[in-house]
Amino acid sequence: MANTSSAKKAARQMIRRTDVNKARRTRVKSEIRAVEEAIKAGDQGKAHAALAAAEPVLARTAQKGIMHKKTASRKVSRLAQRVKAMSA
């Protein structure tokens, strides 16, 4: 348990940040799932739109430090590759 006032404040901030970060991680997973479901359904237009929506969410998550920059880039790249393969 925190003893000093600064440690107590840091603990409060950590709880708030954890909630925000959890929400952001959940949003990323939802966006990725939307793209994957569109790919699975074979709907190229829907998959393309879902990818366009997911890409900035992944970039923002990486920018905030919740996910590593290269991890986000890799996920976008792999999703884009799968969407592109649908047209071939």
Biopython code that builds the backbone (N, CA, C, O; Angstrom):
import numpy as np
from Bio.PDB.StructureBuilder import StructureBuilder

atoms = [
    (1, "MET", "N", (0.853, -1.189, 0.000)),
    (1, "MET", "CA", (0.000, 0.000, 0.000)),
    (1, "MET", "C", (0.892, 1.243, 0.000)),
    (1, "MET", "O", (1.934, 1.295, 0.654)),
    (2, "ALA", "N", (0.440, 2.232, -0.756)),
    (2, "ALA", "CA", (1.208, 3.477, -0.865)),
    (2, "ALA", "C", (1.141, 4.248, 0.446)),
    (2, "ALA", "O", (0.091, 4.317, 1.085)),
    (3, "ASN", "N", (2.272, 4.829, 0.840)),
    (3, "ASN", "CA", (2.337, 5.575, 2.097)),
    (3, "ASN", "C", (2.368, 7.079, 1.872)),
    (3, "ASN", "O", (1.675, 7.822, 2.568)),
    (4, "THR", "N", (3.153, 7.534, 0.919)),
    (4, "THR", "CA", (3.275, 8.974, 0.704)),
    (4, "THR", "C", (2.138, 9.467, -0.187)),
    (4, "THR", "O", (1.505, 8.694, -0.906)),
    (5, "SER", "N", (1.901, 10.758, -0.120)),
    (5, "SER", "CA", (0.810, 11.322, -0.916)),
    (5, "SER", "C", (1.094, 11.190, -2.411)),
    (5, "SER", "O", (0.177, 10.973, -3.203)),
    (6, "SER", "N", (2.362, 11.321, -2.792)),
    (6, "SER", "CA", (2.711, 11.199, -4.215)),
    (6, "SER", "C", (2.516, 9.755, -4.698)),
    (6, "SER", "O", (2.105, 9.528, -5.836)),
    (7, "ALA", "N", (2.811, 8.793, -3.836)),
    (7, "ALA", "CA", (2.619, 7.384, -4.193)),
    (7, "ALA", "C", (1.135, 7.053, -4.298)),
    (7, "ALA", "O", (0.726, 6.269, -5.154)),
    (8, "LYS", "N", (0.331, 7.656, -3.424)),
    (8, "LYS", "CA", (-1.127, 7.453, -3.481)),
    (8, "LYS", "C", (-1.694, 8.017, -4.780)),
    (8, "LYS", "O", (-2.544, 7.400, -5.422)),
    (9, "LYS", "N", (-1.212, 9.188, -5.152)),
    (9, "LYS", "CA", (-1.660, 9.809, -6.400)),
    (9, "LYS", "C", (-1.242, 8.948, -7.588)),
    (9, "LYS", "O", (-2.028, 8.741, -8.513)),
    (10, "ALA", "N", (-0.021, 8.450, -7.567)),
    (10, "ALA", "CA", (0.478, 7.601, -8.656)),
    (10, "ALA", "C", (-0.376, 6.339, -8.782)),
    (10, "ALA", "O", (-0.652, 5.876, -9.889)),
    (11, "ALA", "N", (-0.791, 5.789, -7.643)),
    (11, "ALA", "CA", (-1.637, 4.590, -7.649)),
    (11, "ALA", "C", (-3.002, 4.908, -8.260)),
    (11, "ALA", "O", (-3.543, 4.106, -9.023)),
    (12, "ARG", "N", (-3.555, 6.067, -7.930)),
    (12, "ARG", "CA", (-4.853, 6.492, -8.512)),
    (12, "ARG", "C", (-4.726, 6.662, -10.017)),
    (12, "ARG", "O", (-5.585, 6.218, -10.779)),
    (13, "GLN", "N", (-3.641, 7.313, -10.439)),
    (13, "GLN", "CA", (-3.422, 7.541, -11.864)),
    (13, "GLN", "C", (-3.265, 6.213, -12.609)),
    (13, "GLN", "O", (-3.779, 6.044, -13.715)),
    (14, "MET", "N", (-2.553, 5.285, -11.992)),
    (14, "MET", "CA", (-2.324, 3.987, -12.617)),
    (14, "MET", "C", (-3.648, 3.259, -12.848)),
    (14, "MET", "O", (-3.828, 2.623, -13.887)),
    (15, "ILE", "N", (-4.559, 3.344, -11.908)),
    (15, "ILE", "CA", (-5.873, 2.704, -12.052)),
    (15, "ILE", "C", (-6.634, 3.323, -13.218)),
    (15, "ILE", "O", (-7.231, 2.610, -14.024)),
    (16, "ARG", "N", (-6.612, 4.649, -13.304)),
    (16, "ARG", "CA", (-7.309, 5.343, -14.409)),
    (16, "ARG", "C", (-6.690, 4.987, -15.752)),
    (16, "ARG", "O", (-7.409, 4.709, -16.712)),
    (17, "ARG", "N", (-5.356, 4.993, -15.830)),
    (17, "ARG", "CA", (-4.671, 4.691, -17.091)),
    (17, "ARG", "C", (-4.932, 3.249, -17.519)),
    (17, "ARG", "O", (-5.092, 2.964, -18.706)),
    (18, "THR", "N", (-4.974, 2.338, -16.537)),
    (18, "THR", "CA", (-5.230, 0.929, -16.834)),
    (18, "THR", "C", (-6.595, 0.771, -17.502)),
    (18, "THR", "O", (-6.736, 0.021, -18.468)),
    (19, "ASP", "N", (-7.592, 1.478, -16.987)),
    (19, "ASP", "CA", (-8.942, 1.406, -17.574)),
    (19, "ASP", "C", (-8.952, 1.932, -18.998)),
    (19, "ASP", "O", (-9.572, 1.335, -19.878)),
    (20, "VAL", "N", (-8.270, 3.044, -19.232)),
    (20, "VAL", "CA", (-8.214, 3.638, -20.567)),
    (20, "VAL", "C", (-7.487, 2.698, -21.526)),
    (20, "VAL", "O", (-7.933, 2.484, -22.653)),
    (21, "ASN", "N", (-6.359, 2.136, -21.068)),
    (21, "ASN", "CA", (-5.577, 1.243, -21.918)),
    (21, "ASN", "C", (-6.343, -0.035, -22.257)),
    (21, "ASN", "O", (-6.254, -0.542, -23.376)),
    (22, "LYS", "N", (-7.100, -0.553, -21.278)),
    (22, "LYS", "CA", (-7.922, -1.746, -21.523)),
    (22, "LYS", "C", (-8.955, -1.461, -22.600)),
    (22, "LYS", "O", (-9.183, -2.280, -23.490)),
    (23, "ALA", "N", (-9.573, -0.295, -22.513)),
    (23, "ALA", "CA", (-10.589, 0.082, -23.504)),
    (23, "ALA", "C", (-9.968, 0.186, -24.892)),
    (23, "ALA", "O", (-10.570, -0.237, -25.879)),
    (24, "ARG", "N", (-8.780, 0.741, -24.966)),
    (24, "ARG", "CA", (-8.102, 0.872, -26.264)),
    (24, "ARG", "C", (-7.717, -0.483, -26.831)),
    (24, "ARG", "O", (-7.865, -0.722, -28.029)),
    (25, "ARG", "N", (-7.222, -1.372, -25.976)),
    (25, "ARG", "CA", (-6.862, -2.721, -26.431)),
    (25, "ARG", "C", (-8.093, -3.468, -26.931)),
    (25, "ARG", "O", (-8.032, -4.170, -27.940)),
    (26, "THR", "N", (-9.203, -3.316, -26.226)),
    (26, "THR", "CA", (-10.455, -3.957, -26.625)),
    (26, "THR", "C", (-10.919, -3.427, -27.974)),
    (26, "THR", "O", (-11.383, -4.193, -28.819)),
    (27, "ARG", "N", (-10.794, -2.130, -28.177)),
    (27, "ARG", "CA", (-11.200, -1.519, -29.439)),
    (27, "ARG", "C", (-10.365, -2.069, -30.597)),
    (27, "ARG", "O", (-10.896, -2.349, -31.672)),
    (28, "VAL", "N", (-9.071, -2.221, -30.375)),
    (28, "VAL", "CA", (-8.185, -2.769, -31.404)),
    (28, "VAL", "C", (-8.618, -4.187, -31.769)),
    (28, "VAL", "O", (-8.727, -4.525, -32.948)),
    (29, "LYS", "N", (-8.863, -5.010, -30.756)),
    (29, "LYS", "CA", (-9.274, -6.390, -31.009)),
    (29, "LYS", "C", (-10.591, -6.436, -31.773)),
    (29, "LYS", "O", (-10.761, -7.269, -32.663)),
    (30, "SER", "N", (-11.518, -5.553, -31.436)),
    (30, "SER", "CA", (-12.811, -5.505, -32.126)),
    (30, "SER", "C", (-12.645, -5.121, -33.588)),
    (30, "SER", "O", (-13.283, -5.702, -34.466)),
    (31, "GLU", "N", (-11.792, -4.149, -33.843)),
    (31, "GLU", "CA", (-11.555, -3.694, -35.222)),
    (31, "GLU", "C", (-10.907, -4.815, -36.049)),
    (31, "GLU", "O", (-11.284, -5.045, -37.198)),
    (32, "ILE", "N", (-9.942, -5.497, -35.458)),
    (32, "ILE", "CA", (-9.274, -6.604, -36.157)),
    (32, "ILE", "C", (-10.280, -7.719, -36.434)),
    (32, "ILE", "O", (-10.290, -8.303, -37.518)),
    (33, "ARG", "N", (-11.120, -8.007, -35.450)),
    (33, "ARG", "CA", (-12.125, -9.053, -35.609)),
    (33, "ARG", "C", (-13.093, -8.712, -36.734)),
    (33, "ARG", "O", (-13.516, -9.597, -37.477)),
    (34, "ALA", "N", (-13.446, -7.440, -36.865)),
    (34, "ALA", "CA", (-14.358, -7.014, -37.926)),
    (34, "ALA", "C", (-13.757, -7.283, -39.302)),
    (34, "ALA", "O", (-14.450, -7.730, -40.216)),
    (35, "VAL", "N", (-12.470, -7.009, -39.438)),
    (35, "VAL", "CA", (-11.784, -7.265, -40.718)),
    (35, "VAL", "C", (-11.745, -8.761, -40.985)),
    (35, "VAL", "O", (-12.039, -9.200, -42.097)),
    (36, "GLU", "N", (-11.384, -9.546, -39.980)),
    (36, "GLU", "CA", (-11.272, -10.993, -40.159)),
    (36, "GLU", "C", (-12.616, -11.633, -40.494)),
    (36, "GLU", "O", (-12.678, -12.558, -41.303)),
    (37, "GLU", "N", (-13.690, -11.145, -39.877)),
    (37, "GLU", "CA", (-15.022, -11.681, -40.176)),
    (37, "GLU", "C", (-15.434, -11.352, -41.599)),
    (37, "GLU", "O", (-16.043, -12.182, -42.274)),
    (38, "ALA", "N", (-15.106, -10.140, -42.068)),
    (38, "ALA", "CA", (-15.422, -9.756, -43.446)),
    (38, "ALA", "C", (-14.636, -10.615, -44.436)),
    (38, "ALA", "O", (-15.163, -10.997, -45.481)),
    (39, "ILE", "N", (-13.381, -10.918, -44.110)),
    (39, "ILE", "CA", (-12.560, -11.775, -44.964)),
    (39, "ILE", "C", (-13.159, -13.179, -45.013)),
    (39, "ILE", "O", (-13.269, -13.789, -46.076)),
    (40, "LYS", "N", (-13.541, -13.676, -43.838)),
    (40, "LYS", "CA", (-14.113, -15.019, -43.744)),
    (40, "LYS", "C", (-15.426, -15.116, -44.529)),
    (40, "LYS", "O", (-15.714, -16.137, -45.153)),
    (41, "ALA", "N", (-16.216, -14.037, -44.487)),
    (41, "ALA", "CA", (-17.503, -14.016, -45.202)),
    (41, "ALA", "C", (-17.293, -13.877, -46.711)),
    (41, "ALA", "O", (-18.196, -14.170, -47.495)),
    (42, "GLY", "N", (-16.109, -13.433, -47.111)),
    (42, "GLY", "CA", (-15.810, -13.276, -48.530)),
    (42, "GLY", "C", (-16.308, -11.968, -49.117)),
    (42, "GLY", "O", (-16.363, -11.817, -50.337)),
    (43, "ASP", "N", (-16.672, -11.022, -48.261)),
    (43, "ASP", "CA", (-17.172, -9.715, -48.710)),
    (43, "ASP", "C", (-15.990, -8.753, -48.835)),
    (43, "ASP", "O", (-15.525, -8.192, -47.842)),
    (44, "GLN", "N", (-15.513, -8.571, -50.059)),
    (44, "GLN", "CA", (-14.307, -7.761, -50.278)),
    (44, "GLN", "C", (-14.524, -6.289, -49.936)),
    (44, "GLN", "O", (-13.647, -5.662, -49.343)),
    (45, "GLY", "N", (-15.672, -5.733, -50.298)),
    (45, "GLY", "CA", (-15.955, -4.329, -50.009)),
    (45, "GLY", "C", (-15.998, -4.049, -48.522)),
    (45, "GLY", "O", (-15.448, -3.059, -48.038)),
    (46, "LYS", "N", (-16.669, -4.949, -47.802)),
    (46, "LYS", "CA", (-16.784, -4.806, -46.351)),
    (46, "LYS", "C", (-15.411, -4.975, -45.687)),
    (46, "LYS", "O", (-15.087, -4.268, -44.733)),
    (47, "ALA", "N", (-14.614, -5.908, -46.196)),
    (47, "ALA", "CA", (-13.274, -6.143, -45.644)),
    (47, "ALA", "C", (-12.395, -4.925, -45.861)),
    (47, "ALA", "O", (-11.634, -4.532, -44.976)),
    (48, "HIS", "N", (-12.502, -4.324, -47.049)),
    (48, "HIS", "CA", (-11.706, -3.133, -47.360)),
    (48, "HIS", "C", (-12.098, -1.968, -46.440)),
    (48, "HIS", "O", (-11.234, -1.247, -45.940)),
    (49, "ALA", "N", (-13.399, -1.792, -46.225)),
    (49, "ALA", "CA", (-13.885, -0.716, -45.344)),
    (49, "ALA", "C", (-13.461, -0.959, -43.896)),
    (49, "ALA", "O", (-13.072, -0.025, -43.195)),
    (50, "ALA", "N", (-13.536, -2.210, -43.452)),
    (50, "ALA", "CA", (-13.143, -2.549, -42.082)),
    (50, "ALA", "C", (-11.649, -2.325, -41.878)),
    (50, "ALA", "O", (-11.223, -1.872, -40.816)),
    (51, "LEU", "N", (-10.854, -2.645, -42.901)),
    (51, "LEU", "CA", (-9.409, -2.422, -42.816)),
    (51, "LEU", "C", (-9.104, -0.927, -42.733)),
    (51, "LEU", "O", (-8.236, -0.506, -41.968)),
    (52, "ALA", "N", (-9.822, -0.128, -43.526)),
    (52, "ALA", "CA", (-9.626, 1.328, -43.504)),
    (52, "ALA", "C", (-9.975, 1.906, -42.133)),
    (52, "ALA", "O", (-9.382, 2.895, -41.703)),
    (53, "ALA", "N", (-10.942, 1.286, -41.447)),
    (53, "ALA", "CA", (-11.318, 1.744, -40.102)),
    (53, "ALA", "C", (-10.325, 1.248, -39.045)),
    (53, "ALA", "O", (-10.060, 1.939, -38.062)),
    (54, "ALA", "N", (-9.785, 0.059, -39.255)),
    (54, "ALA", "CA", (-8.893, -0.546, -38.261)),
    (54, "ALA", "C", (-7.496, 0.065, -38.274)),
    (54, "ALA", "O", (-6.853, 0.172, -37.229)),
    (55, "GLU", "N", (-7.031, 0.463, -39.441)),
    (55, "GLU", "CA", (-5.658, 0.956, -39.574)),
    (55, "GLU", "C", (-5.355, 2.154, -38.666)),
    (55, "GLU", "O", (-4.354, 2.118, -37.950)),
    (56, "PRO", "N", (-6.174, 3.213, -38.664)),
    (56, "PRO", "CA", (-5.856, 4.340, -37.769)),
    (56, "PRO", "C", (-5.981, 3.996, -36.289)),
    (56, "PRO", "O", (-5.278, 4.572, -35.459)),
    (57, "VAL", "N", (-6.864, 3.064, -35.954)),
    (57, "VAL", "CA", (-7.009, 2.653, -34.555)),
    (57, "VAL", "C", (-5.732, 1.955, -34.095)),
    (57, "VAL", "O", (-5.243, 2.203, -32.993)),
    (58, "LEU", "N", (-5.199, 1.086, -34.943)),
    (58, "LEU", "CA", (-3.944, 0.400, -34.615)),
    (58, "LEU", "C", (-2.786, 1.399, -34.502)),
    (58, "LEU", "O", (-1.959, 1.298, -33.596)),
    (59, "ALA", "N", (-2.735, 2.355, -35.422)),
    (59, "ALA", "CA", (-1.656, 3.353, -35.400)),
    (59, "ALA", "C", (-1.736, 4.202, -34.129)),
    (59, "ALA", "O", (-0.715, 4.497, -33.507)),
    (60, "ARG", "N", (-2.949, 4.590, -33.751)),
    (60, "ARG", "CA", (-3.142, 5.412, -32.561)),
    (60, "ARG", "C", (-2.766, 4.645, -31.306)),
    (60, "ARG", "O", (-2.168, 5.201, -30.385)),
    (61, "THR", "N", (-3.117, 3.366, -31.272)),
    (61, "THR", "CA", (-2.781, 2.520, -30.125)),
    (61, "THR", "C", (-1.269, 2.416, -29.975)),
    (61, "THR", "O", (-0.749, 2.457, -28.860)),
    (62, "ALA", "N", (-0.561, 2.281, -31.099)),
    (62, "ALA", "CA", (0.903, 2.207, -31.057)),
    (62, "ALA", "C", (1.485, 3.546, -30.615)),
    (62, "ALA", "O", (2.444, 3.593, -29.845)),
    (63, "GLN", "N", (0.903, 4.620, -31.105)),
    (63, "GLN", "CA", (1.399, 5.957, -30.774)),
    (63, "GLN", "C", (1.260, 6.243, -29.283)),
    (63, "GLN", "O", (2.090, 6.939, -28.699)),
    (64, "LYS", "N", (0.203, 5.700, -28.664)),
    (64, "LYS", "CA", (-0.030, 5.922, -27.238)),
    (64, "LYS", "C", (0.823, 5.000, -26.363)),
    (64, "LYS", "O", (0.853, 5.146, -25.141)),
    (65, "GLY", "N", (1.520, 4.043, -27.005)),
    (65, "GLY", "CA", (2.399, 3.160, -26.254)),
    (65, "GLY", "C", (1.721, 1.941, -25.674)),
    (65, "GLY", "O", (2.301, 1.247, -24.839)),
    (66, "ILE", "N", (0.502, 1.669, -26.102)),
    (66, "ILE", "CA", (-0.221, 0.507, -25.590)),
    (66, "ILE", "C", (0.236, -0.739, -26.332)),
    (66, "ILE", "O", (0.228, -1.845, -25.792)),
    (67, "MET", "N", (0.634, -0.535, -27.574)),
    (67, "MET", "CA", (1.128, -1.611, -28.423)),
    (67, "MET", "C", (2.401, -1.092, -29.081)),
    (67, "MET", "O", (2.510, 0.099, -29.371)),
    (68, "HIS", "N", (3.355, -1.974, -29.314)),
    (68, "HIS", "CA", (4.583, -1.540, -29.973)),
    (68, "HIS", "C", (4.287, -1.123, -31.409)),
    (68, "HIS", "O", (3.407, -1.682, -32.063)),
    (69, "LYS", "N", (5.025, -0.146, -31.881)),
    (69, "LYS", "CA", (4.826, 0.404, -33.223)),
    (69, "LYS", "C", (4.943, -0.672, -34.302)),
    (69, "LYS", "O", (4.139, -0.721, -35.233)),
    (70, "LYS", "N", (5.941, -1.523, -34.168)),
    (70, "LYS", "CA", (6.152, -2.564, -35.180)),
    (70, "LYS", "C", (5.096, -3.651, -35.108)),
    (70, "LYS", "O", (4.772, -4.265, -36.125)),
    (71, "THR", "N", (4.555, -3.897, -33.927)),
    (71, "THR", "CA", (3.473, -4.871, -33.782)),
    (71, "THR", "C", (2.248, -4.383, -34.528)),
    (71, "THR", "O", (1.616, -5.144, -35.260)),
    (72, "ALA", "N", (1.912, -3.117, -34.344)),
    (72, "ALA", "CA", (0.754, -2.540, -35.028)),
    (72, "ALA", "C", (0.961, -2.560, -36.535)),
    (72, "ALA", "O", (0.048, -2.894, -37.290)),
    (73, "SER", "N", (2.163, -2.201, -36.968)),
    (73, "SER", "CA", (2.486, -2.193, -38.383)),
    (73, "SER", "C", (2.362, -3.593, -38.977)),
    (73, "SER", "O", (1.838, -3.763, -40.077)),
    (74, "ARG", "N", (2.842, -4.587, -38.250)),
    (74, "ARG", "CA", (2.775, -5.979, -38.711)),
    (74, "ARG", "C", (1.331, -6.450, -38.841)),
    (74, "ARG", "O", (0.980, -7.129, -39.805)),
    (75, "LYS", "N", (0.496, -6.088, -37.871)),
    (75, "LYS", "CA", (-0.914, -6.485, -37.918)),
    (75, "LYS", "C", (-1.617, -5.848, -39.115)),
    (75, "LYS", "O", (-2.373, -6.520, -39.817)),
    (76, "VAL", "N", (-1.375, -4.562, -39.352)),
    (76, "VAL", "CA", (-1.970, -3.867, -40.495)),
    (76, "VAL", "C", (-1.510, -4.520, -41.791)),
    (76, "VAL", "O", (-2.312, -4.760, -42.693)),
    (77, "SER", "N", (-0.223, -4.803, -41.878)),
    (77, "SER", "CA", (0.354, -5.394, -43.079)),
    (77, "SER", "C", (-0.265, -6.756, -43.377)),
    (77, "SER", "O", (-0.607, -7.044, -44.524)),
    (78, "ARG", "N", (-0.408, -7.579, -42.372)),
    (78, "ARG", "CA", (-0.960, -8.923, -42.571)),
    (78, "ARG", "C", (-2.431, -8.875, -42.943)),
    (78, "ARG", "O", (-2.887, -9.651, -43.783)),
    (79, "LEU", "N", (-3.179, -7.963, -42.320)),
    (79, "LEU", "CA", (-4.590, -7.822, -42.677)),
    (79, "LEU", "C", (-4.732, -7.317, -44.114)),
    (79, "LEU", "O", (-5.566, -7.809, -44.874)),
    (80, "ALA", "N", (-3.912, -6.334, -44.476)),
    (80, "ALA", "CA", (-3.957, -5.774, -45.833)),
    (80, "ALA", "C", (-3.620, -6.845, -46.863)),
    (80, "ALA", "O", (-4.226, -6.905, -47.933)),
    (81, "GLN", "N", (-2.666, -7.674, -46.534)),
    (81, "GLN", "CA", (-2.259, -8.760, -47.425)),
    (81, "GLN", "C", (-3.419, -9.735, -47.651)),
    (81, "GLN", "O", (-3.645, -10.192, -48.772)),
    (82, "ARG", "N", (-4.148, -10.046, -46.580)),
    (82, "ARG", "CA", (-5.274, -10.974, -46.693)),
    (82, "ARG", "C", (-6.427, -10.354, -47.477)),
    (82, "ARG", "O", (-7.089, -11.043, -48.253)),
    (83, "VAL", "N", (-6.671, -9.055, -47.281)),
    (83, "VAL", "CA", (-7.739, -8.370, -48.019)),
    (83, "VAL", "C", (-7.375, -8.325, -49.498)),
    (83, "VAL", "O", (-8.222, -8.561, -50.359)),
    (84, "LYS", "N", (-6.123, -8.025, -49.786)),
    (84, "LYS", "CA", (-5.660, -7.952, -51.176)),
    (84, "LYS", "C", (-5.775, -9.306, -51.861)),
    (84, "LYS", "O", (-6.108, -9.376, -53.043)),
    (85, "ALA", "N", (-5.502, -10.381, -51.129)),
    (85, "ALA", "CA", (-5.562, -11.730, -51.685)),
    (85, "ALA", "C", (-6.977, -12.118, -52.086)),
    (85, "ALA", "O", (-7.166, -13.012, -52.910)),
    (86, "MET", "N", (-7.970, -11.452, -51.510)),
    (86, "MET", "CA", (-9.370, -11.754, -51.847)),
    (86, "MET", "C", (-9.671, -11.409, -53.303)),
    (86, "MET", "O", (-10.465, -12.094, -53.949)),
    (87, "SER", "N", (-9.050, -10.363, -53.819)),
    (87, "SER", "CA", (-9.339, -9.919, -55.179)),
    (87, "SER", "C", (-8.639, -10.788, -56.226)),
    (87, "SER", "O", (-9.043, -10.830, -57.387)),
    (88, "ALA", "N", (-7.592, -11.473, -55.797)),
    (88, "ALA", "CA", (-6.817, -12.283, -56.747)),
    (88, "ALA", "C", (-7.487, -13.621, -57.022)),
    (88, "ALA", "O", (-6.968, -14.424, -57.798)),
]
sb = StructureBuilder()
sb.init_structure("model")
sb.init_model(0)
sb.init_chain("A")
sb.init_seg("    ")
for serial, (resi, resn, name, xyz) in enumerate(atoms, 1):
    if name == "N":
        sb.init_residue(resn, " ", resi, " ")
    sb.init_atom(name, np.array(xyz, "f"), 0.0, 1.0, " ", f" {name:<3s}", serial, name[0])
structure = sb.get_structure()
